[in-house]
Amino acid sequence: MSLLVVGLSHRSAPVSVLERAALAPEARGKLLQDALAAEPAAEAAVLSTCNRIELYADVDKFHAGVAELSTQLAVHSGVELDELTPYLYVHYEDRAVHHLFSVACGLDSMVVGEGQILGQIKDALALGQELHTAGRLLNDLFQQALRVGKRAHSETGIDRAGQSLVTFGLAELATAEGAAQVTDWAAGKRALVIGAGSMSSLAAATLARAGVREIAVANRTLERAERLAAGLAEQRTAAAAGTAAGPAARAVPMESVPGELALADVVVSCTGATGLVLTADDLQDALAARTGPASPAAGPGLRLLDLAMPRDIDPAAHRVRGVRLVDIETLAEASADAPMAADVDRVRTIVSEEVAAFGAAQRAAHITPTVVALRTMAADVVRSEMARLNGRLPGLDDKERAEITQTVRRVVDKLLHAPTVRVKQLAGEPGGAGYADALRELFDLDPKAVAAVSRADSGDSERERA
């Protein structure tokens, strides 16, 4: 079996295709189950974020695997296969490992170095474990990817090389108005955050640190908005003991968004909606309301940051006078010069080291069942020969029999020790996959015995994870 990934991202596809192909949470589970039901795949995991959809699988046939995974992505994304295919990329074996490790480190993100991808990889692994579609290979792969990502962030300045999408997006809005710092631009503003998920929570926290004076949180489930607002209120209380208090925070229902738009200076939206949350007409109406004599808004301008995929805010908003919109597409164009070369080079070195280590570990693990089967066969030979000796020399007492048995076992262990240790070392090197076959051939090992060891190991791993 071999690792295969088929996917599309902001690097391979335009935003218009990515947002149409975006997978709802419930669709991800169905995709995994259908991918696993397909003949070429033994394991499957899906990594779905605002700017990438990738399906990972352990397959026994490359071409059939590519065809099946591509088809499953098309079926569950709702984009026709003929339209989707030109934007798909394929990575196989070590290249697939290298790709995921690069993604985990933020090297493949819109904003290089952003750390939010680690949480999304963790979620992908959790879903695969929950649905039992991730077996030994994908569990090992994704857990190692998380470790590699953490290593990159702890050992290098990749965090400085890029910024989170939230921070980078707010910086784009601030720069457009001539502000040197987001804090200078945000001070005293009213903010509206639409959505209460992880990205929206990050946006709210970032705005609070930037110095906005008020944050309204709108969400379809009001309880989640209230939890987020309560967390911001706790920060305000804690900050009040210091040099400056945080912003006032409140939760509002989605129906209140039109009225909140008339009060807001900056809006960040990131929901899971499949359609537009804010249309150009909504924004036009809000601006008309906020310029009235009773409006407490600081001014007529409205600054929008859309971090959703599919997008929440009508792209036509940029044609509305007084509105500036930054969205995923804008960020993709603006973030090209974000990384710092030295940090990125160091992370690439880490990725290469970890890919080599992962490959060696997998190759070494591949030969372990064969080594175990060999030692089991040797133990069976010892037992058989001792039984024959007992028949020929029935007068041996228990002490003599035990001593002879121990001596034979030591001889067998010493004869097998050096070859089995060496074969594990050789198997861990590039091109070492054939050593397991050679060992089975030389000692005429029963393939069923080797397979039984593999199944037992897999069962133990599953129980450990449970």
Disulfide bonds with the S-S distance in Angstrom:
none
